[in-house]
Amino acid sequence: MIESFRHIYNNMARTEANLKILREKTVYGNEITNTARITKMNMILAGDGHSNIKMMDSLANPVDGKSTYFDEKGEEHHNGYDIVLANMPYSQKTKYGNLYDLPSNSGDSICVQHCIKAVNSASENGRIALVVPEGFLFRKDLTKTREYLLENCQLQSVISLPQGVFLPYTGVKTDIIYATKVNRKLKISEKRSDFWYFDVKSDGYTLDNHRRKIDTPSDLNKYEEYRKLDKDQSEDMLKVGFEIVPFDKVRKNSNILVGSRYREFKSISKFEIAKFQDIATITRGVNYKKNQQSTFRTSNIILPADNINLSGELRIEKEIFVDNTVTLSDDKKLKKGDIFICMSSGSKEHIGKVAYINEDTNYYAGGFMGIIRTNPQYCLSKFLYFYLLTSKKFREEIKLLTQGANINNISSTINLVEIPLPSIEIQKQIVDELDGYMEIIKGANKIIRNYIPKLPEYKESTRTLLNDVELFEIVGGGTPDTKNQDYWNGDISWITLADLPQEQYITVINDSERKVTKLGLDHSNAKVLPVGAIVVSTRATIGRVGITKTPLATNQGFKSIIVKNTDMVLPEFLALLLREKTAEMEFLASGATFKEISKSNFEKIEVVLPSVDEQKRILLKIHEEQSLVEPAKKLIEVFQSKIETVINKVWGE
C-alpha cells in the first residue's frame, strides 16, 4: 500500500487539491488483525495523513461495485474502487460465504469474489492484481470460481512465481492474476481470445528463509518491460518467455489457468504420433474405507504404490486385506500384460511410476493406483510400459498434468498425451532389445538386494536399553495440517516412509520429497533432527531404518534416536544393530487398524554394544564389502541409460 501511495505521488501533479484527494480519498485498506494499527501508522508516516486503513474482516463486509449512492448534492455515484490489490490469506475458511454470488466456506473462493465484486463497475478500466496460491489455478473445487473470474473480468495475464518468494512467512507456491474491465459484462467483441502466461524462474533473490540478493537478474523485469501486454509486442514477448494461452482450451479443461498445461510438444519422430486414449485405457483401483480393512489375511488383497520400485519392478512388500463389504470388480484385478501405475502420490518422484504384470494375479489395484491396458492391434503393452518407465518427455508431461496441493494426482488429461507409435513389428524388436537390458538390471538389483550387511559376533562392552538418557534421546514426529498451505513447501526437509525405499537396507537420507515451513513445524509435533540421527519406522511398516545426513523432521510414523555420546556409540553401528531387530520391533507393535510401536515399548529395546574401537573395525569391514556391490549399481545406471537411449530414438532424439 505504501508503494502504491508513493507511485501515485511520484507520477501526479502535486497540486494542493490533488494531494488532498490522495491523502483522503485514494488509498483504502482492511486488515482483520491488530496489524491494521501498524499499517495505519506506516501509511501516515509515508505521507497519507488521513489514512483509510480499518481493522475489520473484509469478507464480512463486501462492497458491491454495481450499487450506487447519492451524495449531499443529490448526485449519484457508484460504490467500489478503481483498482484492487490483494495478497490474500491462503486456505482459510469463512462463515460469510453466503454474502457472495457463489456461496462457499472456502476463503480462496470468497477472497477472489470479494475483490472482483469490490471494483466499481462504472470505472473505465477497473483492475485487479491478486496474489493467489497455485492451487487456485487448478483445484477442482474452485472450477466455478475460475469461471466466475473469466466471466466478470478480462484476464490479461497469470504470472507464475517461484516457490519460496514469500519465505520465511510461507513456502506456498503462488501466482499473480492480473485482470482488467473488472465487474463488467463484456460484449463478445470486447473479449480477448487468450491471455498471457509468464513463468518466473528467478526474482533476483535466493528462494530460502534468508532471501539474499543474487547476481541472477529478476525475470520480473521482463514482465515490467512488457507490462502493457500490447499485441504489437507479441513477437518480442514470446521470445523472452511469455506464452499465449487460448481461452477455448481453458474452458475445455475445467477452467484450469496453469499455462504449462497447454504447452505443445513438437514431435520430430519419424513414427506416427498417437494420443494415449487411442491406444490404451486406464482403470482406477479399488476404493475402500479404513473400517473395511482386515487385520487377518483374506482373499481380497489390495496392492498400494509401495509395491512398485523406481526401476519398474513389482515386488510384493505391502498387502492390504479388505473384508467382503468392499466391491471388487474383475477389471480392477491385475492380469498378465497389464501396466500397474501410481496415479496419486505425495511424491513427484513416485507419481507415474509403473510396473509390468508378467502373469495373472489375485491382486487388486489400490485406490491411488491405475491399470493401463492397451489395444494390441496398435500397441504392445510391453512397449508402452518401457515408454512410460523411461521416457523423459513423459516425465515432463506428468509434471505438467499432475494436480494437487499436497497430493499429486494424474488427471484424465493423460488421455491427450502423445506417444510415438512404430509398427507392431518394430515395437517387437524394441521390446526384445529392452527385455535383455531389463534382465541385466534385475540381476544387478538382485545382487544389491541380496547383500545384507550383517553384524558379526563381537565381545560385549555395554548392555543397555534405548531409554538410557546418558546415551540416547528418543524423538517422535508429527504432520502439520495438510489443509493449511502456509505450513508446506518451505525449506525444512520432512520425511515419510516414501523417503526410505524398501530396497535399501539402511537409507542414507540427504533430502526429502516434501518440505515444511518453520510455521508448519511450530504447529505440529515434528522436531528437527540433527545430522547423524537414526530414524526408525514404527507405524504400519515396521523396522525401516535410515541415517540423517542433513537436518530434517519426520512424520509420526517414526521414532528417531539422537546419539548423545559418540565415544560409546557410533550412529551407523546402532542403525545396523536396530535393522537386525525388525522381528523384535514387530512383536512390540500393537494396534487394530495398523500396528504401531509406542514410545514406551520402543525404549525397552535392548542394545548390546562392543567397544567403540570394535565398532569401527566392524564398520570398516562392512564398507569393504559394500565396495564390491557398487559395480552392480553402476551396471544398473549403464543399462538404464541404454534403455532411455532406445526410447529417445523413437522420438527422433
Summary of the structure (lengths in Angstrom):
residues: 653
radius of gyration: 29.4
end to end distance: 51.1
largest distance: 99.7
contacts: 2004
relative contact order: 0.08
helix: 35%
strand: 24%
